[in-house]
Amino acid sequence: MTTTSEKILLLLSSHRIHNRNSPLPLTTHQIFTLVKDSLSPRLNTEQVKQEVEETLIELESEGEVFAGAGNRYIVTPPMVLTAQGENIAGLRFRGDRSYLPFAHEVLETNTESNSIMLHPRVKKFYWAQERLHQVGIRLATVDENINTLPLPRLPLYSMLRSVWEEDPFTVRNWPDRKNIVYYQPSPRTLQQDRWRFPTRLCLKPQDILRLPTGNYLWFEKETFYELDPETALLALFYRDKEMGCPLKINWDSEIGQLNLQNIFLPGTYIRWLWNISQVIPEQYRVRYIAPINRPFVEAAFKKLGCELV
């Protein structure tokens, strides 16, 4: 039975103009319209919308799709990630599914061409890399990818989206009666407890706010600027480091179990982690890390400024 994730990925991979190499984006509403009839008839319209939205968020975290402006989504370029640079065994395909049959063909896997698990006939990295390159697929290693992860930083002026015209503290009726919060790191606190309720008078330059709508704001020179989520989250981890309050992450290195419940990480880190880990059934946001990848996970969280406990 084809899952909702697979249906969406196949849809995004096939959404192309004739003779065009790159796929085109679709809005959330377009995706919902095109897949709704293939989902369970037991779901009503609102349930289908919710399932599509939740699936898109999960696919983004797994590095299968990119999210853009206007609730548009596009499938990521094809890529295969491996932990080893010498000998390779099982590989996992990510991204544009129109390339998946070619991956099986050039690697001579002798398995079904719709399987995202690839078992090359020759277990040599450079052999597989050259073969995949011939059909436009990138083979990357975990240690290569970790170098591309961004360091925590405060936003530059060029990263600020736009001025938030209305003072958020003058809005009386936020959705669901929620409140504005701002980020204040303190020792021995969970990430969710570092968000405090401010008053307009207590704000300082370079404070980071989160509105009840989920928007992030940056306060500078008595002006509010909108931040995209990735820039905002990198700024939060910079603030943790600046205040000497590293975020503690539950990590059992012996069994390779990483607990990310109630932890919000920058999207680049989440996608990287999801690529090198496996879900643990019935444990939400708890991932299994294979022994060969555990040093990379520890290095990534050190780069982010977290403390593994």
N, C-alpha and C positions, 0 to 999 in steps of 0.2 A: 504494500500500500504506500503510495507516494505521500510524504509529509507536506505540511504547509510550507516549510522551509524550502524543500526541493521544488515545489510548484512555483514559488516566487523566484527562485534562482533560475529555473528554466525559462520563466517568462522574461526576466530581465536580460538573460543571455541571448534570447532570440529577438529582442526588440532592437532591430537594426534597419537602416535604410539599405536598399539593395546595393550590393558592391561596396558597402562601407565596412571597414575592419572593426571599428569601435562600436560598442553598443550605445544606446541612447538612454537617458534617464526617464523614469516614470514617476508621477506623483503618487502619494499614498492612496488617494481616491481612485486613480486609474488602476493601480494594482488591485485594490479591493474589488473594483468593477469586473476586472478580468478573471479573478480567481474565485469569486464568491460562489459561482454555480458548481465548482468542483469540490467545495468543502462540504462538511457533514450537513445534511438537510435538517438535522436536529437543532442546529444553531440558528438563532434569529439574526436579524441584520446587525444589531448592536454587538452581539457576541462575535460575529464574523469580523466586524471592524476592529474590535479589540484584539482578536487573534492575529489579524494581519499586522496591526501596529506593534504588538509585542514581539511577533516573529521578526519584523524588520529591525527592531532594536537589538534583538539577539544576534541577527545576522551581521549587523554592524559591529557588534562587540567581537564577533568571531573573525572579522576581517573579510567577510564574503561580499559586503556591499559598502559603498560610501553614501553618506547622507549629505545632501546639499541644501541650498536655499529653497524655500517654497515647498518644504516637505517632499523633495525629489530624491529618488534613490537610483543608483546605478551600480551594476555589478563590478567588482574589482578586477583588474587585469589578472590573467592566469598566473599562478605561482605554485611551486612545490617547495616545502620547507623541510630540511633535514637537520638532525643534530650533529652529524658526523661529516667531516670533510674528506674522509678516506673511503671507508667501506660503508655502504648503505644497504638497507633491507626494505622494510615497508615505508612508503612515502605517502603523504596525504596531500591531495590536490585542493587548492583554494581558488575561488574566483570564477571567471567566465567559463560556464559549462560547455560552450560551443567548442572549446579546445580540449575537453576531456578525452574524446575518442582518439585525438592525435597523440595525446600523452601515452595512452595505452599502446598505440601502434608503434611509436618510435622506441618505447622502452621494452617492447616485446613481452608484455605481461601475461598474455594468454588467459586473461580474465575478462569478465563482462566490461564492455566499454563505458558503462554508466556508473561504475564503482569509483568512488573517490579515493579508495585505497589502491596504491600502485605498488606492485612487486616486480621490479625490473629483472630481466633475465640475467643481466650482468650487474653485480653488486658493487660497482665502482663509481665514485662520485663524478669524476671528470668525464667518464663515458656517458653517464646519464645527463650531465650538464650540457654536453655538446649535442646530444640527441634532442633534448628538450628545446635548446636554443634554436635549432633548425626549424621548429614549428612555432616559435614565438612565445615560449613558456620559460619563465625564469626559475632556476633552481638555486635556492639560497640556504645558507647555514644559519643556525641559531646565533652563533657568536658574531656573524656578520650583521645580523639584524639588530642585535643589542646595541651596536655602535650608533644606530640611527635613532635610538630612543632619545627624546629631548630632555635636557636638564630642567629642573624647576627654575622658574624665573618670573619676575614681575613683568607686566606687559609694557611694551614700548608704545609710544603715542600712535604709531602706525598700526598697532594691533587693536586699537579701540575701534569698535564698529561705528558707533554714531552717538551723538548726544541724546540722552533720554530726556526729552523735553519737559515732561511733567515731574515735579518733585514727588517721589513715591510716598512720602510721608503725608501728603495732602489727600491721598486716595482713601476714602472711608470704607468702601465695601469691596475687599478683596475676595476672590472666589473661595468658597467653603470656609469663610471667616478665618483664614490663615493669616499669619503675621509676617512682616518683613524680618529677616534675620541677617546678622553680619558675623564674619568669621573672626574668632578670637582664640588662638591656640592657648592651651594651658596644660601643665604636666599631668600625666596619668589620666587623661580623658579620652573617650572614644571620639571618633571623627564627628559623629552626629551630635555629640554634646558640645562641640566647639562652636556651634552656631548659636549665637545669643540674640536676645531681643534688644535692639538699640532704640535710643531716642534720636531725634534729629540733632540735638545739641551735642551728643557724645561722639559723633562721627569725626574721624581724623582723616587727613589726606592719605590716599592709597588704601582705604578700607574697601573690603570686598563684601558686597551685599547679595543676597538671594531673595528675589521676590516670590510671593505665593504662586505666581504663574510659572516659576522655574527659571526665569531670566536672571542672569548675573549682571551686576552693575559694579563699576569702579568709580570711586569718589575721589575727585582731584580738582583743586582750585574751585571749590564750591559748585562743581558741576558733576552730574552723573553721566557716565558713559557705559554703553552696553558692551559686555564681553561675550565672546563665544565660549561654550562650555570647556573646550580644550584649554584655551588660554586661562580661563578662570581656575580650573583645577590645577594647572601647573603653578599658578600664583599661590594657591592654598598650600601646596607642598613647600614652596619657597618660604612662605610665612612660617610654617612649622619649623623649618630649619633655622630661620632667622631668630625665632623666639626660643630655640633650644628645646623644642617640644616634639620630637620625632613621633610619628604615628606608629603605634605598635600593631603588627600584623601576626596573626596566629599561624605558625608554621611548624609542622612536625617533619623535620628533615629525615628522620629514620624511615618513615613510611611514605614520605613525599606528599603529604597532605597540606594544602594551602587553603585557609579559610578566609574568604573575602566577603562574608556576610556583613552588611551595613558599611562596606568600604566602597567609596567612589574613587576610582583611579582615572587618570587621563586616558582618553580613548586609544591612543597609540600603545600604551602599556597593556590595556585590556586586550586589544587585538593580538598583540605579541604573545601574551600569556595564554590566550585561548588557542593559539596556533600550536603551542608546544605542550599542552596539557590535555587531560581528558576529564570529562564530567564524572562525578561520583553519583551514581543513581540515588535519587530521593534525598540528596543533600544539596540544597540550593546554594549556588555560588561557592561550592567547595570543590577544588580541583585536585586531580592526582597528577603529580609530576614524576616522570620516569627518572631513575637514578642518574642517567647521563645528562639530563637537563637541570638538575638541582643546583649545581654551581652557577648556572646562568640566571636562574631565578633569584638567587641570593645577590648576585652582582647587580641585577636590574633594580631590586628594591634598595640596595645601597646607593645606587645612582639617584633614585627618587628621594632618598633621605629618610627612609623608613627603618624601623627596628623590628627584626624578626624575632618573635618570642615563642 
